[in-house]
Amino acid sequence: MTAEDWAVVVEQAALVARAAGSMAGSMDGLVKQSRRATNDWRQELKQYVTQTVSEEQSWSKPNRRFVGEGLILPGAVKEAIGEIVVFVDTSGSTQGALLRAFSEELANILGEVQPERVHVAYVDTEVRRVDVFERGDEFELRSVGGGGTKFQPAFDWVENEGLNPLVGVYLTDLECFDRPV
């Protein structure tokens, strides 16, 4: 069995034990810990957002690495990306350090890719607030909400607003109360 197979078996066993009322509270914590991602979410987020930015070669911006050697070669020019929508899970479980980490990492990435506009929707069980940042604006996430977590209201909001973002990011700890329809 692979590690993924074992993870599924452990999760299923935990669900059965919980339903039967025979799982110790300390075991629940161990099961949750085993589900934690091994990938660095910061690296994954940066790769996801930056891969949407296309690079072209341009003579108007020479490659600086070769200018000192007397060579004038075209340099890479990143095209600006359009609108980005960021959903921020502001439920009680994402307040404090996790929200600060979301804010810092997103600010770094947005500073690099320079989108035209960023719509930030703060969501717990509903969209509580929306901030819009234009290119060059100071970016920082706010603590709004604090209830449980539902994902669907965020997507409903995008549809109701008629937005068609190039990139969508949902910053969450995945502790959610939505039930599939």
N, C-alpha and C positions, 0 to 999 in steps of 0.2 A: 504494500500500500504506500502511496505517496503521502507527503505531508499534508497536501490538500484533502486527500481522502480521510486521513485521520482527523483533521479539523472538522469535517462534516460529521463524522461518527461521534466525536466529543460533543458537538453542538446538539445533535439529535438526542444523545443520551441525557444531556442537561435538560432539554425540553421535556423529556419523559419524566425525569426525576422531579422537576419543578411541578409539573402537572399532578404528579402523585403525592406531592407534598413531602417528599423524602430527601430533598437536597439540602445539605447544610449551607448556611449563609456564607461560610468561608469558601466553599467550593464554587459558589456563584462568582465570587471575585476572581478566582483562578481561571474559570472558563472565560470571563470577559478579558482577562489579561492575555490569554492564549489567542484571542481574536485580533489583537493589536497588529497594525500594519508593520511590516518590516521595511517597507520603502519609506524614504524620506519625503513627506508630503510637500515640503518646500521645493525640492528638486522637481517633483512631478508637476506641481503647479506652474513653476517657471517654464518648464519644457512645453506644457500644454498651451500657455498663453503666447510664448515667444515663437512657437512654430507657425503661428498664423501670420507672422510678419514676413513678407517676402523681401528678399534682397536682390537688387539689381546692380550691375556695374555701371559706373558713370565716370567720364573723363572730367566732369566739372568738379569732382571731389577726388583728387589723386590719392593713391594708396601711399600713406606716409611712411610705411616701412621701407620703401625703395627710393624715396626722394633723396635721402642722404647719400645714396650711391649714384646719383645722377640719372636715375631711371624715373620716367613719368609713366606710371601705369594707372589704369582706372581703379577706383576704389569702390568698396561696397556702400551702397546707399539703401538704407531701410525705408521702405514705404510706410507711411503712417497708417495705422489701422483705424477702422471706423469705431462704432460704438461697442462698448462692453457692458454686460450686465453682471453685477456681483450680488449674490444673495448671501446675507450674513445671518447665520443662526444665532439669535440673541436670546436663546432660552436660558434658563437658570444654570445649565451645565456648561455653558460656553463663556460665562462672564470671567472677568479678571485676566489671568495670564494667557489663556487661550485666545481671547479676543485681541489682546495686545499683539500676540504672535501673528494672528491673521492680518492685523493692520500693518505691522512692520513689513511682513513679507510681500503683501500686495502692493504697498507703497513702493518698494524696491523694484518690483516687476513692472508696475505701471510707469515708473520713472524711466525705465529702459525702453519700453515699447511705445510710449507716448500716444495712447489712443486719443481720438478726437473728443470722445465723451464717455464718462463712466457713470452708469446708473447704479447706485447702491441701495438695495432694498433690505431693510432690517426686518427679519421675519422670526416669529416664534410660532404661535398658532395662527397668526395672520400677519399681513404686511403692516408693520407698525409705523414705519417712516421710510421716506425715500430721499436720498441726497443725490444731486447730480453734480459731477465735477467735470470741468472743461480742461483741455490740455493745458498743463502748466499750473493748475490749481494745487494748493497744498492739500494733501490727502491724509485723512485719519478716520478710522472707524469709530462709531459711537456706541455706547452701551444703551440700548433701547429694548424694552420688553422684559423678559425674564420668566415667561411662562413655559409651557411645554414646547414641543417641536412638531410642526406639520410642514411637509414639503410642498404640497399641492397649491396652497395660496400664492406662493411665489410665482409659479408657472402660470397660474390664472391671471396674476397681475400683469405679466409680460404680454399675454394675449390681449387683455383688456386695454392695455396702453398702445397696442399696435406696434410694439417694438420688434425689430428684426436684427438682433445683435450679431456681430461677427463671432464673439466669444461670450460664453456664459460660464460663470464660476459659482459654485455653491460651497461656501465655507461652513462646515458643520462638524460636529463630533459624531454624527450618525445615530444619536439617541433620539428616535422619532416615534411619534404616536400615530402617524398616518397608517391607514389600512388600505390595502389594494382594493380597487373597485371591481 
